[in-house]
Amino acid sequence: MAQLLSLRFLVPSSHSSTNLSSLSKPSLFNYNDNRPIKVIRKQFSISASSSSDLNPQSFSQVLISDNGTGGGLVIPVTDCHPTTADSVIDVDAVTETELKENGFRSTRRTKLVCTIGPATCGFEQLEALAVGGMNVARINKCHGTREWHRLVIERVRRLNEEKGFAVAIMMDTEGSEIHMGDLGGASSAKAEDGEIWTFSVRAFDVPRPEHTINVNYDGFAEDVQVGDELLVDGGMVRFEVIEKIGPDVKCRCTDPGLLLPRANLTFWRDGSLVRERNAMLPTISSKDWLDIDFGIAEGVDFIAISFVKSAEVITHLKSYIAARSRSGDIAVIAKIESIDSLKNLEEIILASDGAMVARGDLGAQIPLEQVPSAQQRIVQLCRELNKPVIVASQLLESMIEYPTPTRAEVADVSEAVGQRADALMLSGESAMGLYPEKALAVLRNVSLRIERWWREEKHREAMELPDIGSSFGDSISEEICNSAAKMANNLEVDALFVYTKTGHMASLLSRCRPDCPIFAFTTTTSVRRRLNLQWGLIPFRLNFSDDMESNLNRTFALLKARGMIKSGDLVIAVSDMLQSIQVMNVP
């Protein structure tokens, strides 16, 4: 049966009229005369309903106003009052405290991802990060054993269960690009200016000689030439190739720095990246497939794929996960860190569930001055296509060793927040740095300040979001979310409520980047954790029905009982079950 959009104003049992000017928030509507417009209740709904609404009786529920020239026809309906609910609502403990103490506008919209390593793998350290604002814990399969990663996952799950957090887990694959070995078990090594180091493809049965590094690519010694420039970890350390002896390549350090286990290697010749052989390596290596099986078995929330070259790789992996995952709820994040990724950017993002701007490795494959524009392009495209995007690599690199960031690093973080990226990620700063909690605090405080400044200055973006709905139903949901976000800004509401089973409607609201926080209610813990990566969403787990009136009354009762909302707060609610909009003051 055909569907249409109807605007309905509901009335309370008291039949009492309320002047529009008495609402506690500014009106969306502008009228040319001074006569008040009377509405019967501070709630209205826009819903997709069946054509049965076209009968004469249904018109009696519509309040028609012709810009102040007359009244409207209304039929009173029974007003519903909140009922005592015995159900439970799960919300992040830190968010609950912030809402109680500082109100709606205090909540941070930009999400924070922390890479877990030796400095932060203990339960107490993980709890400190969660209290400090960590939304997603990232484990990097380039480092650590399978047993170590399993232990970290168990601790994060225990943290969520015992302490009331909703920290999601992201597993990052190693990828098959050229990289160093594990430095013989050492956590790092310092390369000084002028030192001679040997990069070898040989396997050493005895302790390797001093200043010797294994390389995972068998053709390395054949591909490089004397005079080539070798970049470690995107240029953090640089070497010049001075001699080739069989499987060994001797290099002189030209830019000193810290060498980390399994760091990425690239080599340049005459100012250009040498990539012919590199481009032939598979995106997902045999080790990566074993790690992916591990991630599926452990039920991680996200799998990030390194050095994605095409959309086919993402599509193949998602099919593989769907066939083997019990729940099928694992999202695939494409890491954009190569020339091939940029060439096929739109199709890769369309195929994936999100993207990561891996600026370190990306900066090793394109000129440094092109990285900022590439970042802006990726962030904007992800938002247009409704895919969460993470800005990563070297955000606060100096805080690996120092307790205070450089001012340039703070400006870099501010730019990413101002671009409205969904999330920011710490890498070495939280994995092995001396000040992981302080680094996280910098990201949190800078994000809060830039977001507040953005709202105070009313920086509404001029960017037009393209239509992305693939069906009529999707297009309705998209239009409803666009309208709800615009109304939320114009009415200055306190919060947007969205009831969603799959998370899709919540993501559409997040895409609009409204001024107010978005309370996303979902029935499953896995969807709740995945939503914790997306901008502006505060995910709750709550059992709900298709009856929006009942859902709202129960939600109001539960949140008021915990001091998270109060009577008089103005809320807009939407739902992906009934495709509706409702505007109301909390009773």
Solvent accessible surface area in square Angstrom, and as a share of the most:
residue,aa,sasa,rsa
1,M,183,0.82
2,A,77,0.60
3,Q,86,0.38
4,L,62,0.31
5,L,99,0.49
6,S,21,0.14
7,L,85,0.42
8,R,68,0.25
9,F,31,0.13
10,L,33,0.17
11,V,3,0.02
12,P,18,0.12
13,S,67,0.43
14,S,78,0.50
15,H,111,0.50
16,S,63,0.41
17,S,68,0.44
18,T,37,0.21
19,N,56,0.29
20,L,31,0.15
21,S,98,0.63
22,S,70,0.45
23,L,39,0.19
24,S,80,0.52
25,K,53,0.23
26,P,68,0.43
27,S,48,0.31
28,L,51,0.25
29,F,94,0.39
30,N,147,0.76
31,Y,76,0.29
32,N,145,0.74
33,D,52,0.27
34,N,157,0.81
35,R,137,0.50
36,P,77,0.48
37,I,21,0.11
38,K,121,0.51
39,V,13,0.07
40,I,23,0.12
41,R,49,0.18
42,K,78,0.33
43,Q,8,0.04
44,F,23,0.10
45,S,7,0.05
46,I,32,0.16
47,S,11,0.07
48,A,15,0.12
49,S,20,0.13
50,S,44,0.29
51,S,41,0.26
52,S,68,0.44
53,D,33,0.17
54,L,98,0.49
55,N,65,0.33
56,P,113,0.71
57,Q,150,0.66
58,S,20,0.13
59,F,112,0.47
60,S,21,0.14
61,Q,54,0.24
62,V,38,0.22
63,L,26,0.13
64,I,120,0.61
65,S,52,0.33
66,D,86,0.45
67,N,69,0.35
68,G,8,0.08
69,T,88,0.51
70,G,44,0.43
71,G,69,0.66
72,G,39,0.37
73,L,113,0.56
74,V,43,0.25
75,I,80,0.41
76,P,64,0.40
77,V,46,0.26
78,T,116,0.67
79,D,31,0.16
80,C,60,0.36
81,H,130,0.58
82,P,57,0.36
83,T,91,0.53
84,T,140,0.82
85,A,27,0.21
86,D,146,0.76
87,S,33,0.21
88,V,95,0.55
89,I,3,0.02
90,D,42,0.22
91,V,7,0.04
92,D,23,0.12
93,A,38,0.29
94,V,32,0.18
95,T,23,0.13
96,E,23,0.10
97,T,65,0.38
98,E,43,0.19
99,L,8,0.04
100,K,105,0.44
101,E,125,0.56
102,N,99,0.51
103,G,27,0.26
104,F,18,0.08
105,R,95,0.35
106,S,29,0.19
107,T,4,0.03
108,R,35,0.13
109,R,2,0.01
110,T,0,0.00
111,K,7,0.03
112,L,0,0.00
113,V,0,0.00
114,C,0,0.00
115,T,6,0.04
116,I,5,0.03
117,G,4,0.03
118,P,110,0.69
119,A,32,0.25
120,T,2,0.01
121,C,25,0.15
122,G,16,0.15
123,F,23,0.10
124,E,126,0.56
125,Q,78,0.34
126,L,0,0.00
127,E,47,0.21
128,A,33,0.25
129,L,1,0.00
130,A,3,0.02
131,V,85,0.49
132,G,15,0.15
133,G,6,0.06
134,M,6,0.03
135,N,19,0.10
136,V,0,0.00
137,A,1,0.01
138,R,15,0.05
139,I,1,0.00
140,N,25,0.13
141,K,9,0.04
142,C,20,0.12
143,H,75,0.33
144,G,55,0.53
145,T,84,0.49
146,R,93,0.34
147,E,117,0.53
148,W,62,0.22
149,H,0,0.00
150,R,82,0.30
151,L,73,0.36
152,V,1,0.01
153,I,4,0.02
154,E,93,0.41
155,R,61,0.22
156,V,1,0.00
157,R,50,0.18
158,R,112,0.41
159,L,0,0.00
160,N,21,0.11
161,E,148,0.66
162,E,105,0.47
163,K,84,0.36
164,G,31,0.30
165,F,12,0.05
166,A,3,0.02
167,V,2,0.01
168,A,0,0.00
169,I,1,0.00
170,M,0,0.00
171,M,0,0.00
172,D,1,0.00
173,T,3,0.02
174,E,16,0.07
175,G,3,0.03
176,S,13,0.09
177,E,7,0.03
178,I,3,0.02
179,H,11,0.05
180,M,0,0.00
181,G,13,0.13
182,D,68,0.35
183,L,20,0.10
184,G,57,0.55
185,G,70,0.67
186,A,47,0.37
187,S,89,0.57
188,S,35,0.23
189,A,28,0.22
190,K,110,0.47
191,A,0,0.00
192,E,80,0.36
193,D,99,0.51
194,G,39,0.37
195,E,46,0.21
196,I,71,0.36
197,W,12,0.04
198,T,17,0.10
199,F,0,0.00
200,S,0,0.00
201,V,40,0.23
202,R,108,0.40
203,A,96,0.75
204,F,52,0.22
205,D,147,0.76
206,V,107,0.61
207,P,126,0.79
208,R,69,0.25
209,P,74,0.47
210,E,146,0.65
211,H,61,0.27
212,T,15,0.09
213,I,1,0.01
214,N,27,0.14
215,V,9,0.05
216,N,71,0.36
217,Y,27,0.10
218,D,119,0.62
219,G,8,0.08
220,F,0,0.00
221,A,9,0.07
222,E,125,0.56
223,D,22,0.12
224,V,0,0.00
225,Q,93,0.41
226,V,94,0.54
227,G,49,0.47
228,D,3,0.01
229,E,61,0.28
230,L,0,0.00
231,L,6,0.03
232,V,1,0.00
233,D,44,0.23
234,G,13,0.12
235,G,18,0.17
236,M,73,0.33
237,V,0,0.00
238,R,57,0.21
239,F,0,0.00
240,E,65,0.29
241,V,1,0.00
242,I,53,0.27
243,E,77,0.35
244,K,78,0.33
245,I,88,0.45
246,G,61,0.58
247,P,51,0.32
248,D,18,0.09
249,V,0,0.00
250,K,60,0.25
251,C,0,0.00
252,R,98,0.36
253,C,1,0.01
254,T,57,0.33
255,D,63,0.33
256,P,65,0.41
257,G,12,0.12
258,L,66,0.33
259,L,0,0.00
260,L,37,0.19
261,P,22,0.14
262,R,63,0.23
263,A,9,0.07
264,N,15,0.08
265,L,0,0.00
266,T,5,0.03
267,F,6,0.03
268,W,41,0.15
269,R,67,0.25
270,D,143,0.74
271,G,66,0.63
272,S,66,0.43
273,L,24,0.12
274,V,25,0.14
275,R,58,0.21
276,E,125,0.56
277,R,108,0.39
278,N,14,0.07
279,A,41,0.32
280,M,153,0.68
281,L,38,0.19
282,P,79,0.50
283,T,11,0.06
284,I,17,0.08
285,S,24,0.15
286,S,93,0.60
287,K,76,0.32
288,D,1,0.00
289,W,64,0.23
290,L,105,0.52
291,D,4,0.02
292,I,0,0.00
293,D,58,0.30
294,F,9,0.04
295,G,0,0.00
296,I,17,0.09
297,A,65,0.50
298,E,43,0.19
299,G,27,0.26
300,V,2,0.01
301,D,4,0.02
302,F,5,0.02
303,I,0,0.00
304,A,0,0.00
305,I,1,0.00
306,S,3,0.02
307,F,11,0.05
308,V,0,0.00
309,K,33,0.14
310,S,27,0.18
311,A,14,0.11
312,E,117,0.53
313,V,31,0.18
314,I,0,0.00
315,T,79,0.46
316,H,108,0.48
317,L,0,0.00
318,K,68,0.29
319,S,68,0.44
320,Y,42,0.16
321,I,5,0.03
322,A,72,0.56
323,A,81,0.62
324,R,132,0.48
325,S,16,0.10
326,R,212,0.78
327,S,78,0.50
328,G,42,0.41
329,D,44,0.23
330,I,18,0.09
331,A,10,0.08
332,V,1,0.00
333,I,0,0.00
334,A,0,0.00
335,K,18,0.07
336,I,0,0.00
337,E,1,0.00
338,S,6,0.04
339,I,41,0.21
340,D,25,0.13
341,S,0,0.00
342,L,25,0.12
343,K,142,0.60
344,N,49,0.25
345,L,1,0.01
346,E,92,0.41
347,E,77,0.35
348,I,0,0.00
349,I,0,0.00
350,L,99,0.49
351,A,23,0.18
352,S,0,0.00
353,D,46,0.24
354,G,0,0.00
355,A,0,0.00
356,M,2,0.01
357,V,0,0.00
358,A,6,0.05
359,R,29,0.10
360,G,9,0.08
361,D,27,0.14
362,L,0,0.00
363,G,9,0.09
364,A,0,0.00
365,Q,13,0.06
366,I,13,0.06
367,P,57,0.36
368,L,116,0.58
369,E,136,0.61
370,Q,87,0.38
371,V,20,0.11
372,P,85,0.54
373,S,72,0.46
374,A,10,0.08
375,Q,7,0.03
376,Q,99,0.44
377,R,123,0.45
378,I,0,0.00
379,V,4,0.03
380,Q,80,0.35
381,L,27,0.13
382,C,0,0.00
383,R,19,0.07
384,E,33,0.15
385,L,23,0.12
386,N,20,0.11
387,K,42,0.18
388,P,15,0.09
389,V,0,0.00
390,I,0,0.00
391,V,0,0.00
392,A,0,0.00
393,S,21,0.13
394,Q,64,0.28
395,L,0,0.00
396,L,0,0.00
397,E,51,0.23
398,S,28,0.18
399,M,0,0.00
400,I,19,0.09
401,E,106,0.48
402,Y,133,0.51
403,P,62,0.39
404,T,75,0.44
405,P,13,0.08
406,T,64,0.37
407,R,178,0.65
408,A,77,0.60
409,E,23,0.10
410,V,44,0.25
411,A,61,0.47
412,D,42,0.22
413,V,0,0.00
414,S,26,0.16
415,E,93,0.42
416,A,0,0.00
417,V,3,0.02
418,G,20,0.19
419,Q,34,0.15
420,R,18,0.07
421,A,0,0.00
422,D,4,0.02
423,A,0,0.00
424,L,0,0.00
425,M,5,0.02
426,L,0,0.00
427,S,29,0.19
428,G,14,0.14
429,E,1,0.00
430,S,0,0.00
431,A,15,0.11
432,M,61,0.27
433,G,4,0.04
434,L,122,0.61
435,Y,65,0.25
436,P,20,0.13
437,E,94,0.42
438,K,106,0.45
439,A,0,0.00
440,L,2,0.01
441,A,26,0.20
442,V,26,0.15
443,L,0,0.00
444,R,60,0.22
445,N,81,0.42
446,V,19,0.11
447,S,0,0.00
448,L,46,0.23
449,R,109,0.40
450,I,34,0.17
451,E,9,0.04
452,R,104,0.38
453,W,104,0.36
454,W,43,0.15
455,R,32,0.12
456,E,110,0.49
457,E,93,0.41
458,K,105,0.45
459,H,65,0.29
460,R,108,0.39
461,E,62,0.28
462,A,100,0.77
463,M,58,0.26
464,E,151,0.68
465,L,39,0.20
466,P,57,0.36
467,D,118,0.61
468,I,53,0.27
469,G,31,0.29
470,S,106,0.69
471,S,58,0.38
472,F,137,0.57
473,G,32,0.31
474,D,49,0.26
475,S,44,0.28
476,I,17,0.09
477,S,8,0.05
478,E,6,0.03
479,E,90,0.40
480,I,4,0.02
481,C,0,0.00
482,N,46,0.24
483,S,45,0.29
484,A,0,0.00
485,A,4,0.03
486,K,135,0.57
487,M,16,0.07
488,A,2,0.02
489,N,22,0.11
490,N,55,0.28
491,L,17,0.09
492,E,74,0.33
493,V,0,0.00
494,D,21,0.11
495,A,0,0.00
496,L,0,0.00
497,F,0,0.00
498,V,0,0.00
499,Y,0,0.00
500,T,0,0.00
501,K,96,0.41
502,T,91,0.53
503,G,5,0.05
504,H,77,0.34
505,M,1,0.00
506,A,0,0.00
507,S,11,0.07
508,L,4,0.02
509,L,0,0.00
510,S,1,0.01
511,R,5,0.02
512,C,22,0.13
513,R,13,0.05
514,P,0,0.00
515,D,16,0.08
516,C,1,0.01
517,P,1,0.00
518,I,0,0.00
519,F,0,0.00
520,A,0,0.00
521,F,0,0.00
522,T,0,0.00
523,T,36,0.21
524,T,60,0.35
525,T,66,0.39
526,S,21,0.14
527,V,10,0.06
528,R,17,0.06
529,R,41,0.15
530,R,51,0.19
531,L,6,0.03
532,N,8,0.04
533,L,1,0.00
534,Q,19,0.08
535,W,4,0.01
536,G,3,0.02
537,L,1,0.01
538,I,13,0.06
539,P,7,0.04
540,F,0,0.00
541,R,44,0.16
542,L,0,0.00
543,N,87,0.45
544,F,22,0.09
545,S,52,0.33
546,D,83,0.43
547,D,76,0.39
548,M,10,0.05
549,E,38,0.17
550,S,43,0.28
551,N,0,0.00
552,L,4,0.02
553,N,17,0.09
554,R,42,0.15
555,T,0,0.00
556,F,4,0.02
557,A,27,0.21
558,L,23,0.11
559,L,0,0.00
560,K,73,0.31
561,A,89,0.69
562,R,79,0.29
563,G,42,0.40
564,M,6,0.03
565,I,11,0.06
566,K,136,0.57
567,S,66,0.42
568,G,37,0.36
569,D,8,0.04
570,L,7,0.03
571,V,0,0.00
572,I,0,0.00
573,A,0,0.00
574,V,0,0.00
575,S,0,0.00
576,D,40,0.21
577,M,46,0.21
578,L,73,0.36
579,Q,27,0.12
580,S,7,0.04
581,I,1,0.00
582,Q,13,0.06
583,V,10,0.06
584,M,9,0.04
585,N,24,0.12
586,V,3,0.02
587,P,75,0.47
